[in-house]
Every structure is written in C-alpha cells, then in structure tokens.
Amino acid sequence: MTANAPTADRTTPVRRLTVLYDAECSLCAFLRDWLVRQPQLVPLELVPAASEEARRRFPGLDHRATLDEITVVGDSGQVYRAAAAWIVTLWALREHRGLAHRLSTPSGARFARGAVLAAAKWRGAQWGGGTRPGGAGWGGQVYRRTDGWSYDPGRGWTRTAPGCDGGARATG
C-alpha cells in the first residue's frame, strides 16, 4: 500500500473527514478558513496537525509527518496524504466534487501532485529554508519522501526514478 492510498477498505463509506493542517503555516490557515466557508457534502473537521487533539484522536499516526504533508483521516480510519488528501477534501465540498473527480484521473493526479509540490516549496520558502517557528519542521535538510521525491532547499524538488542507484534527476 502506498503512502497516498487510503488505509481502510475502499468499500467503507466516508461520512466525516478530519483535515490535519499546520496551524503555524499562513497558507494552511488561509485554506482552513476557506474550507470552513464552503458548503460541505461530507462534514470536515479541521484539527491542527501534531496537536494534543490530533494525537488523542489518531494515536497511530506519524504526527511529525502530518506537519510536513497534508493528512486527512476518514471516520472509518482511512488515511489520505499529499495529493490524495487534497482530492478527498475537494470531494467533500459541494461546489468542488466535480473538480475532485477530474483530479482523480491519471492526468488530473499529476496536476494535483504538482500543486502539492508547489505549496510545499512555498511553505519551505516561508520558513527561510530552515525550521518552522518554534523549532519544528525538518530543519532545512534534504527532505525525502517514500515515493522518490526529495526536496533540497538549495536545489528544489527532484525525483529518484525507480531502479536508479540513488542519483536524483531534476524534474523541471
């Protein structure tokens, strides 16, 4: 199972979603405020990532990782990260469900992934390439994801192709 796939049975209906957002990030706070104003088909609960509330509700999550990457948890234990988290959040909104369906296609997923990477780069720039306020965050080092993508504050985003000997190539 990949990091972006839901962890629960795909036939389990989703009746409520909890969006874990970085309360220290101005972009994340802006999006939180936007989400609460949207008409919702599936209720969204917005909880600060790595907060005591998040740790109490979801003791099995890697809460440090929820600060680095948007994480959405369904009421039956489904866990969505990165682009999949954005897509399921849009799916919960009445006026954006159609967009979520378009983003769930292969070409749409590439666009969604690009948007998530752009947001991550913007967030990194807001932290000055270093740590988040209060000393949290990845510390300005190279940040590596399990899907082959990595972020180096000096070089930007790169991806190691499957089967390579660890050499990263620029993606654009």
Secondary structure by P-SEA (a helix, b strand, c coil): cccccccccccccccbbbbbbccccaaaaaaaaaaaaccccbbbbbbccccaaaaaaccccaaaaaaabbbbbcccbbbbcaaaaaaaaaaaccccaaaaaaaacaaaaaaaaaaaaaaaaaaaaaacccccccccccccccccccccbbbbccccbbbbccccccbbbbcc
